[in-house]
Amino acid sequence: MTFHSIRPFMGDIDALISEATDTDGKTYAQPAFKNLGSVSIVLVREVISPASFRNADAEITDIEVAGRRHVRAVANKFKFGERARGLQVLRHFNAGGVSPQNRTAFHKNERPSAKFDLNAFVFGDSANHGSRVLPVKAAAQYSDAVSVQDYGDAVDLTFHNRASEDGSLFDAQGKKNSTNIFERHFIKPGTLLIQTISFNGRTAPIEALEHLLLSVGLAGAYGGATSIYGINVRNHIVGIYGGRFERDLVSPYVALQTLRGQLIDGSDATAVVEALAAAHRAAWSVEVQGREVHAAQVALIDRLEGGDEVMAAGYTETAAKLRSYFDLWFDGVS
């Protein structure tokens, strides 16, 4: 995996730490200083089986964009599942993932590197360590995912009941009719959502990008209420774009308004991908086209499934460098 054209806008796995000096003239380690550079992965998430992205309310979360209502999936609705897959990849290579997701806990004398790994670097993490809190800011910044179609065209609902074993709604224990009747809102297959994942400041190395691509995979199960049914989203990569500065087009809200002006069919994944690619191509200095990224992603998956020893060695080497990074940052020694 090379991605030569975007390397100038990303970090270096061998230069993750920088030294700073305090008022007493003592030096200490901290994450590498940020520099000019931004890389964004632009995605179209295609719902292929009923999906649910909501909070406590029954309805799907939504937001108004320029006077029209759209489905809104906040960042964690996709990040959670991809972070979980990233942990599985690390466990496959025995290169991290020793803690369950969102349950990182340190024993009194453990080093930071005992639990923090490539997944923590990419997706972020934090944990208590004695009297300290160890925060790891995510290198990958997820945007909201916003539907191309209007809310009314993207959402439907079904009627459900929790019947008794005899098939009726009569509660034999309470001698009354059951109230276990409810409606479930869901996002219809064919709905397309725009999302971007960005690396800013040239602090994340190419190894982080490749791990993210593996974690995104080709398809996934998303949404707490519906992910138990299996894969419900197909991921289309529009492209990877790089430059010295971020572009406002990485906001799906800006991208959505750009698409509106082109009068394309909002349910045609190919048309939406092509329109987004054209807009980003005009905005950025460097592009890795979607078909190239897709091919690279498939190659990564094939190598993993094929037991590629070079890939395994690469994950082992990266894990060692990140262990040194976390220990130097939080404890001052590697």
ChimeraX attribute file (.defattr): number of C-alpha atoms within 10 A of each C-alpha:
attribute: neighborCount
match mode: 1-to-1
recipient: residues
	/A:1	10
	/A:2	9
	/A:3	15
	/A:4	9
	/A:5	13
	/A:6	20
	/A:7	16
	/A:8	16
	/A:9	25
	/A:10	25
	/A:11	23
	/A:12	16
	/A:13	17
	/A:14	11
	/A:15	15
	/A:16	21
	/A:17	20
	/A:18	13
	/A:19	13
	/A:20	14
	/A:21	10
	/A:22	8
	/A:23	6
	/A:24	6
	/A:25	8
	/A:26	9
	/A:27	13
	/A:28	17
	/A:29	19
	/A:30	17
	/A:31	17
	/A:32	18
	/A:33	14
	/A:34	12
	/A:35	15
	/A:36	15
	/A:37	21
	/A:38	23
	/A:39	30
	/A:40	24
	/A:41	24
	/A:42	26
	/A:43	23
	/A:44	26
	/A:45	25
	/A:46	22
	/A:47	23
	/A:48	17
	/A:49	21
	/A:50	21
	/A:51	26
	/A:52	25
	/A:53	23
	/A:54	21
	/A:55	12
	/A:56	7
	/A:57	8
	/A:58	15
	/A:59	17
	/A:60	23
	/A:61	17
	/A:62	18
	/A:63	16
	/A:64	13
	/A:65	14
	/A:66	9
	/A:67	7
	/A:68	11
	/A:69	15
	/A:70	23
	/A:71	27
	/A:72	21
	/A:73	25
	/A:74	19
	/A:75	16
	/A:76	15
	/A:77	18
	/A:78	23
	/A:79	20
	/A:80	17
	/A:81	18
	/A:82	22
	/A:83	21
	/A:84	17
	/A:85	19
	/A:86	26
	/A:87	22
	/A:88	17
	/A:89	20
	/A:90	21
	/A:91	13
	/A:92	14
	/A:93	19
	/A:94	14
	/A:95	22
	/A:96	25
	/A:97	24
	/A:98	16
	/A:99	14
	/A:100	10
	/A:101	14
	/A:102	11
	/A:103	10
	/A:104	17
	/A:105	15
	/A:106	17
	/A:107	11
	/A:108	10
	/A:109	8
	/A:110	11
	/A:111	18
	/A:112	22
	/A:113	19
	/A:114	17
	/A:115	18
	/A:116	28
	/A:117	26
	/A:118	25
	/A:119	28
	/A:120	24
	/A:121	18
	/A:122	24
	/A:123	22
	/A:124	18
	/A:125	19
	/A:126	16
	/A:127	18
	/A:128	14
	/A:129	17
	/A:130	11
	/A:131	7
	/A:132	9
	/A:133	11
	/A:134	17
	/A:135	13
	/A:136	16
	/A:137	14
	/A:138	16
	/A:139	23
	/A:140	23
	/A:141	17
	/A:142	20
	/A:143	21
	/A:144	20
	/A:145	25
	/A:146	27
	/A:147	29
	/A:148	27
	/A:149	21
	/A:150	18
	/A:151	22
	/A:152	12
	/A:153	14
	/A:154	20
	/A:155	21
	/A:156	15
	/A:157	14
	/A:158	9
	/A:159	9
	/A:160	11
	/A:161	13
	/A:162	13
	/A:163	15
	/A:164	13
	/A:165	9
	/A:166	7
	/A:167	8
	/A:168	12
	/A:169	17
	/A:170	16
	/A:171	15
	/A:172	10
	/A:173	6
	/A:174	8
	/A:175	8
	/A:176	10
	/A:177	11
	/A:178	16
	/A:179	12
	/A:180	12
	/A:181	11
	/A:182	11
	/A:183	12
	/A:184	14
	/A:185	19
	/A:186	22
	/A:187	24
	/A:188	18
	/A:189	17
	/A:190	19
	/A:191	28
	/A:192	30
	/A:193	26
	/A:194	28
	/A:195	26
	/A:196	23
	/A:197	22
	/A:198	20
	/A:199	26
	/A:200	25
	/A:201	20
	/A:202	23
	/A:203	25
	/A:204	25
	/A:205	20
	/A:206	20
	/A:207	18
	/A:208	22
	/A:209	20
	/A:210	17
	/A:211	20
	/A:212	23
	/A:213	22
	/A:214	20
	/A:215	24
	/A:216	21
	/A:217	19
	/A:218	16
	/A:219	17
	/A:220	19
	/A:221	20
	/A:222	24
	/A:223	20
	/A:224	15
	/A:225	13
	/A:226	17
	/A:227	18
	/A:228	11
	/A:229	12
	/A:230	11
	/A:231	17
	/A:232	22
	/A:233	26
	/A:234	19
	/A:235	18
	/A:236	21
	/A:237	25
	/A:238	27
	/A:239	23
	/A:240	26
	/A:241	27
	/A:242	29
	/A:243	21
	/A:244	19
	/A:245	16
	/A:246	20
	/A:247	16
	/A:248	11
	/A:249	19
	/A:250	20
	/A:251	18
	/A:252	22
	/A:253	22
	/A:254	12
	/A:255	20
	/A:256	21
	/A:257	14
	/A:258	15
	/A:259	17
	/A:260	12
	/A:261	8
	/A:262	9
	/A:263	8
	/A:264	12
	/A:265	14
	/A:266	19
	/A:267	18
	/A:268	13
	/A:269	19
	/A:270	14
	/A:271	13
	/A:272	22
	/A:273	19
	/A:274	14
	/A:275	18
	/A:276	22
	/A:277	21
	/A:278	12
	/A:279	14
	/A:280	24
	/A:281	18
	/A:282	10
	/A:283	17
	/A:284	20
	/A:285	14
	/A:286	18
	/A:287	21
	/A:288	18
	/A:289	15
	/A:290	20
	/A:291	13
	/A:292	14
	/A:293	18
	/A:294	19
	/A:295	11
	/A:296	18
	/A:297	23
	/A:298	16
	/A:299	14
	/A:300	20
	/A:301	16
	/A:302	12
	/A:303	15
	/A:304	17
	/A:305	9
	/A:306	9
	/A:307	12
	/A:308	12
	/A:309	12
	/A:310	10
	/A:311	14
	/A:312	18
	/A:313	13
	/A:314	14
	/A:315	21
	/A:316	16
	/A:317	12
	/A:318	18
	/A:319	22
	/A:320	15
	/A:321	18
	/A:322	20
	/A:323	20
	/A:324	17
	/A:325	27
	/A:326	28
	/A:327	18
	/A:328	19
	/A:329	20
	/A:330	20
	/A:331	13
	/A:332	14
	/A:333	13
	/A:334	14
